[in-house]
Structure formats: structure tokens, C-alpha cells
């Protein structure tokens, strides 16, 4: 990209100062830590033979302090928002983006204060979406897209030729393998894999680390998925965001960026041929579980749903608790797990359209930090003027614009064909 005349240093200093304030203000906010259920809840549920609804209400969360004063934190973000207008202006693109982030964090605070109440789920839907959301008038909603994928995947997961290898790698060995791969991708970057007892999923990314649950088991394909999903995308965009000289807020991801982050991570699994039908089915099952909860299902109903999918009691509990964490066991769900499918659709379509419009050079900007699809046009201008830095790390698939553009060109072409008619035409072949 051609570089325009650089912004005055006084302007850039203001941008950095305000951006740094956002980064500092969000530090004590830990959404997932604030809404997770203690292990004693699981042990009690199992001790009652999985027959008694977990005792989770607003009173339970009062035992789990947030680590900050909600009123003071909201006022802090409000003050930053006001200073953005005073120092950058009402219509300045960066001011618009950073003010939106400030308002979003205020919503996050309200959501955490409302743990265990109906308001928690309402704000969750505002931040992460609902299974009833559509991408365009007349299109299937997220729940319907999940059902469409499930109809195909349910056949594939039954095939012997697509069965997954046994999970025989313990967390300790998995950490060693991942650390070797991290050093190969980010030599000297200070990133690492580590063991943790405090996470619900098998693995999760932090600021400069990937945590693996101590009792989790893996196979080599699982570790490949973790490498491209957690390391290349989540840690890679964090490093790129931390390298930003002025827009340091790009190193931290508010809920709105989670949609792009998780969508990009799932897309990376697909582009690298790392994912599997079973892996995608697990993501679809989470969408289905949230859909059922939004329709009134309680924890026991969702637990029964996962048991019917062939999962054991412990895994069914773990996945059910993901659905209701932050809420009550008979309330509406926490909808973050919709972002995997929702984000994949949005990110994939952005890339298809970028190629179709002759602007594939915009695609790598997805990696310049914790971004949103809606901000891509602004980010192009910010890179050209030097306010935002081009991403230092790009996965191989996003470094090769020729190959990616060719792939996306055929993708655009193939989706214009009538699939129903193709099924009929190929009936005598398949």
C-alpha cells in the first residue's frame, strides 16, 4: 500500500494516550473467569446421579467478586469516551471506533453485574448475538445454518474412513509439543503453552499463552487445530496488536472482536485442512444447545441433549455448563459459542467479496490486531497514513495472496451454481 503524508506527532500521541487508557481500563475485566462455575457444582451434580438441577442463581455469583467496582469502571470508560470527543473529535474514524469499544465495555460491566438474572442473557445477545440472527433478509438464521450443516456432518461422522485417532497425548506432553511449534512460528516472542486447572474447554488462549486443561487428552490432529486456531490466530493477532505503535487497543479484544477472531480461527482450521467432521459437529452442537436454551430448555434438557449425542456424563456436564455460565441453570444462555459459526460466515464472505471487488490486499488486515469486519475500510486508511502498522505475523495462507485469491475466486464461482440441480444431475454417479 502506498503511504500517505503522516499524521502530526501531536495527533498520534493523543491516539496512543487514549488507546493506552482503554487497554488499562479493561485489564481487571475477566468475562469468562467471572461467570465460570466452581468445580464443586459439577461434583454435586454427579453425586446426585445427574438428576438434580445445579443450584445456580444470582446468589451464587455474589460469592464470586468481579475484582473491580462496577460503577467506577463504567465511569472510567465514560470519561475516556468523553475525552475521545474532546481530543479527537466526534467524526474522527478512530474516535468512533474507540468510543464504540468504551460503550461495549460498559455493557460488559452491566452484563457481569447481572449474572444469574434474565438481564445477563439479554446483554449477552447484544454482545455476541442470538441463534435467531440472520445475515441478510430472507437468509437462514444461525440456528437454521447449524441444522443445514448438521444434516451433512451427521452422515460423515458415522463413516469408518473418517474416524478420528485415539486421544493418547496427555496435557503435559501436549504442552511440550505445542511449545516447540510456538517457538518455530514465534521464535523469541515470549509465547508459551501451559497447563491450567481453571478452564472449561480443553484449551484456551490468553494474552501470551495457550492454556491446556490438566486432565484433557489429545491426538496429533487436535494439536494441529490448537496450533492454527489458538496460536496462529489468537496469539498471532495479539502479538500484532501489541506491536501497534499508536492503536494499542488492537491488542485487546472486546466481545465484538470475538466474532471476527473465532470466525477467522475456524476459517484457518478449514484452509489448513486441520479440522474434521467431528470437530465441526462439536461446534454445531453448541449452536444447537444455545438454540434450545433460547427456546426455553433448562440445564437438564441440554445435558440430556449432549448425552443423546453419545457424550459421557462429565463431558455433557462441561458443555452444558458452557451454555448456562453466567446465567441460572434454568435461565437463558450465554451466547458466546455462536461466534464460531457467525464469525466464520462473516469472515468468509468478507474475503470472497474482497477478491470479487479486486481488493484482496485488504484481507491480511484481519490480522493486524483484534479487529472487526465493520472496521476494515477504516483500517485500510489508517495503514496508509501510518497510524496502524501492517501485521508483522501472517499465517502462510494469508501471506500468499495469489493462492488465496485463486481459491476464493473459485469459491465465488461455485456458490452461484444450483446445488439442488447438481444433486439431481449427479444422482446416477454418486
C-alpha positions in Angstrom: 0.0 0.0 0.0 1.2 3.5 -0.7 1.9 5.6 2.3 0.2 9.0 2.6 1.5 12.0 4.4 2.0 11.0 8.1 -0.3 12.4 10.7 1.2 15.1 13.0 3.0 13.7 16.1 0.7 15.5 18.4 -2.3 13.7 17.0 -0.5 10.3 17.1 0.5 11.0 20.7 -3.2 11.7 21.6 -4.3 8.5 19.9 -1.7 6.4 21.8 -2.6 8.0 25.1 -6.3 7.4 24.7 -5.7 3.9 23.4 -3.5 3.1 26.3 -6.2 4.2 28.7 -8.6 1.8 27.1 -6.1 -1.1 27.5 -5.5 -0.2 31.1 -9.2 0.2 31.9 -10.2 -3.2 30.6 -7.4 -5.1 32.4 -9.4 -6.2 35.5 -12.4 -7.3 33.4 -12.3 -11.1 33.0 -15.5 -12.2 31.5 -15.0 -16.0 31.4 -13.4 -16.1 34.9 -16.3 -14.1 36.3 -19.0 -16.4 35.0 -17.5 -19.9 35.3 -18.9 -22.4 37.8 -16.9 -23.8 40.6 -15.9 -27.5 40.3 -18.0 -28.2 43.4 -21.1 -27.6 41.3 -20.0 -30.4 39.0 -19.2 -32.8 41.8 -22.5 -32.2 43.5 -24.3 -32.7 40.1 -22.5 -36.0 39.6 -23.1 -37.1 43.2 -26.8 -36.7 42.7 -26.6 -39.1 39.7 -27.1 -36.2 37.2 -30.7 -35.9 38.3 -30.8 -32.6 40.2 -30.7 -29.2 38.6 -27.5 -27.3 39.6 -28.2 -24.7 42.3 -27.1 -21.7 40.3 -28.8 -18.3 40.8 -27.9 -14.7 41.3 -26.9 -15.5 44.9 -24.3 -18.0 43.7 -22.4 -15.3 41.7 -22.4 -12.9 44.8 -19.7 -15.3 46.1 -17.6 -14.6 43.0 -16.3 -11.0 43.2 -15.6 -9.2 40.0 -12.3 -7.7 41.1 -13.4 -4.1 40.3 -16.1 -1.6 41.3 -18.7 -1.7 38.5 -19.8 1.9 38.9 -16.2 3.2 39.0 -15.3 1.1 36.0 -18.3 2.4 33.9 -17.4 5.9 34.9 -13.8 5.4 33.8 -14.9 4.2 30.3 -17.4 7.1 30.1 -14.6 9.6 30.8 -12.4 8.1 28.1 -15.3 8.3 25.7 -15.8 11.9 26.5 -12.1 12.7 26.2 -12.1 11.0 22.8 -14.6 13.5 21.5 -12.8 16.4 23.1 -9.3 15.4 21.8 -10.0 13.5 18.5 -13.4 14.8 17.5 -16.9 13.4 17.0 -16.4 12.1 13.5 -12.8 11.1 13.5 -12.8 7.4 12.5 -10.5 6.3 15.4 -12.6 8.2 17.8 -15.7 6.4 16.5 -14.1 3.0 16.9 -12.7 3.6 20.4 -15.9 5.2 21.7 -17.8 2.1 20.5 -15.3 0.0 22.4 -15.8 2.1 25.5 -19.6 1.7 25.3 -19.2 -2.0 24.7 -17.1 -2.5 27.9 -19.7 -0.6 29.8 -22.2 -3.2 28.5 -19.8 -5.9 29.6 -19.8 -4.5 33.1 -23.6 -4.3 33.2 -23.7 -8.0 32.0 -21.4 -9.1 34.8 -23.3 -7.2 37.4 -26.5 -9.0 36.1 -25.1 -12.5 36.5 -27.8 -15.0 37.3 -30.6 -12.8 36.2 -32.5 -12.5 32.9 -30.7 -9.3 32.1 -27.4 -11.2 31.8 -28.7 -13.2 28.8 -30.2 -10.1 27.2 -26.9 -8.3 27.2 -25.1 -11.4 26.1 -27.3 -11.5 23.0 -26.5 -7.8 22.3 -22.7 -8.5 22.6 -22.4 -11.9 20.9 -25.7 -12.4 19.0 -28.6 -14.8 19.1 -29.3 -18.1 17.3 -32.2 -16.3 15.6 -29.9 -13.6 14.0 -29.8 -13.5 10.2 -27.1 -12.2 7.9 -29.5 -10.8 5.3 -33.2 -10.5 4.8 -34.6 -13.9 3.7 -31.4 -15.8 4.6 -31.4 -18.7 7.1 -30.7 -17.7 10.7 -27.8 -19.0 12.6 -29.8 -21.9 14.1 -31.0 -22.9 10.6 -27.5 -22.7 9.2 -26.4 -25.1 12.0 -29.2 -27.5 11.1 -28.1 -27.4 7.5 -24.5 -28.3 8.4 -25.6 -30.9 10.8 -27.5 -32.8 8.1 -24.3 -33.3 6.2 -21.9 -33.8 9.1 -24.1 -36.4 10.8 -23.5 -38.7 7.8 -19.8 -38.1 7.8 -19.1 -38.7 11.4 -20.5 -42.2 11.1 -18.0 -43.2 8.4 -15.1 -45.5 9.4 -12.8 -43.8 6.9 -13.3 -40.5 8.7 -13.0 -41.8 12.3 -10.5 -39.8 14.4 -7.4 -41.4 16.0 -7.5 -42.1 19.7 -6.6 -39.3 22.1 -3.5 -40.7 23.8 -1.4 -37.5 24.4 -1.6 -36.2 27.9 -1.7 -32.4 28.6 2.0 -32.4 29.8 3.2 -33.9 26.5 0.8 -31.7 24.5 2.3 -28.6 26.1 5.8 -29.7 25.2 4.8 -30.3 21.6 2.9 -27.0 21.3 5.8 -25.1 22.9 8.1 -26.5 20.2 5.7 -25.4 17.5 5.2 -21.9 19.1 9.0 -21.4 19.0 9.1 -22.4 15.4 6.4 -19.8 14.5 7.3 -17.0 17.0 11.0 -17.5 17.9 11.8 -15.3 20.9 8.3 -14.0 21.0 7.8 -14.9 24.7 4.7 -17.0 23.9 4.1 -20.4 25.6 1.7 -23.2 26.2 0.9 -24.1 29.8 -1.3 -26.3 32.0 -4.3 -24.9 33.8 -6.9 -26.4 36.1 -9.3 -23.5 35.8 -10.7 -23.7 32.3 -13.9 -25.3 31.0 -12.7 -26.2 27.5 -9.7 -28.4 26.6 -7.7 -25.3 25.7 -8.0 -21.5 25.7 -5.7 -18.6 24.6 -4.6 -15.8 26.9 -2.5 -12.7 26.3 0.7 -14.5 25.6 -0.1 -18.2 26.3 -2.3 -21.1 25.5 -3.7 -22.9 28.4 -4.5 -26.7 28.3 -6.7 -28.3 30.9 -4.7 -30.6 33.1 -6.9 -33.7 32.6 -7.5 -33.3 28.9 -6.3 -35.8 26.3 -5.3 -35.0 22.8 -4.2 -36.6 19.5 -1.9 -35.0 16.9 -4.7 -33.6 14.8 -6.1 -31.9 18.0 -2.7 -30.3 18.5 -2.6 -29.1 14.8 -6.0 -27.5 15.4 -4.7 -25.8 18.5 -1.7 -24.6 16.6 -3.6 -22.9 13.8 -6.6 -21.8 15.9 -5.1 -20.7 19.2 -1.5 -19.9 18.2 -1.7 -18.6 14.6 -4.9 -16.6 15.1 -5.5 -15.7 18.7 -1.9 -15.3 19.8 -0.8 -14.0 16.4 -3.3 -11.2 16.4 -2.4 -10.4 20.0 1.3 -10.0 19.0 0.4 -7.9 16.0 -1.8 -5.7 18.2 0.9 -5.3 20.8 3.3 -4.2 18.1 1.0 -1.3 17.1 2.8 1.9 17.9 -0.3 4.0 18.4 -3.5 2.0 18.3 -2.6 -0.2 21.2 -6.3 -1.1 21.8 -5.9 -3.5 18.9 -4.1 -5.9 21.3 -7.2 -6.4 23.4 -10.4 -7.9 22.2 -13.9 -6.7 23.3 -16.8 -9.1 22.6 -17.5 -7.6 19.2 -14.0 -8.6 18.0 -14.6 -12.1 19.3 -16.9 -12.7 16.3 -14.1 -12.0 13.9 -11.5 -13.7 16.0 -13.4 -17.0 16.3 -14.6 -16.9 12.7 -11.0 -16.3 11.5 -9.8 -19.2 13.7 -12.4 -21.7 12.3 -11.6 -20.5 8.8 -7.9 -21.1 9.4 -8.8 -24.7 10.5 -10.6 -25.2 7.2 -7.9 -23.6 5.0 -5.2 -25.7 6.5 -7.2 -28.9 6.3 -6.8 -29.3 10.1 -10.4 -29.6 11.1 -12.5 -32.7 11.0 -16.3 -33.5 10.7 -16.3 -34.4 14.4 -14.7 -31.1 15.3 -17.3 -29.1 13.2 -20.1 -31.2 14.6 -19.0 -30.2 18.1 -19.3 -26.6 17.1 -22.7 -27.2 15.6 -23.9 -29.0 18.7 -23.0 -25.9 20.7 -25.1 -23.8 18.4 -28.0 -26.3 18.7 -27.7 -26.3 22.5 -27.9 -22.5 22.7 -30.8 -22.5 20.3 -32.7 -25.0 22.6 -31.9 -22.9 25.7 -33.1 -19.7 23.9 -36.3 -21.7 23.3 -36.7 -22.5 27.0 -34.7 -25.6 27.6 -33.0 -25.7 31.1 -29.7 -27.3 32.2 -31.2 -30.8 32.5 -32.7 -30.6 29.0 -29.3 -29.5 27.5 -27.5 -32.2 29.5 -29.9 -34.8 28.0 -29.2 -33.3 24.6 -25.5 -33.9 24.8 -26.0 -37.4 26.4 -28.1 -38.3 23.4 -25.2 -37.3 21.2 -23.2 -40.1 22.8 -21.1 -38.0 25.2 -20.3 -39.2 28.7 -21.7 -37.6 31.9 -18.6 -35.4 32.6 -18.3 -34.0 29.0 -22.1 -33.5 28.8 -21.9 -31.5 32.1 -19.0 -29.4 30.9 -20.7 -28.5 27.6 -24.0 -27.8 29.3 -22.3 -25.5 31.8 -20.8 -23.5 28.9 -24.3 -22.8 27.8 -25.5 -21.5 31.1 -22.4 -20.0 32.7 -23.2 -16.5 33.9 -26.9 -17.3 33.8 -29.0 -19.5 36.0 -29.4 -23.2 35.4 -33.0 -22.6 34.2 -32.4 -19.2 32.5 -31.4 -18.1 29.1 -28.0 -18.9 27.7 -24.6 -17.2 27.4 -24.3 -16.9 23.6 -20.6 -16.6 23.1 -20.3 -20.0 21.4 -22.4 -18.7 18.5 -19.4 -16.6 17.4 -17.6 -19.6 15.8 -20.2 -20.1 13.1 -21.4 -16.5 13.0 -17.8 -15.2 12.6 -16.9 -17.9 10.1 -19.8 -16.8 7.8 -19.0 -13.1 8.1 -15.2 -13.5 7.7 -15.5 -15.9 4.8 -17.9 -13.6 3.0 -15.7 -10.6 3.6 -12.8 -12.5 1.9 -14.9 -13.6 -1.0 -16.2 -10.1 -1.7 -12.7 -8.6 -1.3 -11.5 -10.8 -4.0 -14.6 -10.3 -6.2 -14.1 -6.5 -5.9 -10.4 -6.7 -6.7 -9.3 -5.8 -3.2 -7.6 -8.9 -1.9 -4.9 -6.8 -0.3 -7.3 -5.9 2.4 -7.7 -9.5 3.7 -4.4 -9.6 5.7 -5.6 -6.6 7.8 -7.8 -9.1 9.6 -4.6 -10.0 11.4 -3.4 -6.5 12.4 -4.9 -7.0 15.9 -8.3 -7.8 17.5 -10.4 -6.3 14.6 -14.0 -6.2 13.5 -15.2 -6.8 9.9 -17.0 -3.4 10.1 -13.8 -1.6 10.6 -11.9 -2.9 7.6 -12.4 0.1 5.4 -11.2 2.4 8.1 -8.2 0.2 8.8 -7.1 0.5 5.2 -6.9 4.2 5.5 -5.2 4.0 8.9 -2.5 1.7 7.5 -1.9 4.0 4.5 -1.4 7.0 6.8 0.9 5.1 9.2 -1.4 5.2 12.2 -1.9 1.4 12.1 1.0 -0.9 11.3 0.7 -3.7 8.7 0.6 -7.1 10.6 4.1 -8.4 11.4 2.9 -12.0 11.5 0.7 -13.6 8.9 0.0 -17.3 8.5 1.3 -18.8 5.2 -2.2 -18.9 3.7 -2.7 -15.2 4.3 0.8 -14.3 3.1 0.2 -15.8 -0.3 -2.4 -13.5 -1.9 -2.1 -15.3 -5.2 -3.1 -18.6 -3.9 -5.8 -17.3 -1.6 -7.3 -15.1 -4.3 -7.4 -18.1 -6.7 -9.1 -20.2 -4.1 -11.7 -17.5 -3.2 -12.4 -16.8 -6.9 -13.5 -20.4 -7.5 -15.4 -20.3 -4.2 -17.4 -17.3 -5.5 -18.0 -19.1 -8.8 -19.1 -22.4 -7.3 -21.6 -20.9 -4.9 -23.5 -19.4 -7.9 -24.4 -22.9 -9.1 -27.8 -24.6 -8.1 -26.8 -27.3 -5.6 -30.2 -28.9 -5.7 -29.9 -29.3 -9.5 -26.4 -30.7 -9.1 -27.7 -33.3 -6.7 -30.2 -34.5 -9.4 -27.6 -34.3 -12.2 -25.1 -36.4 -10.2 -27.6 -38.9 -8.8 -26.5 -41.7 -11.2 -22.8 -41.1 -10.4 -23.0 -41.0 -6.6 
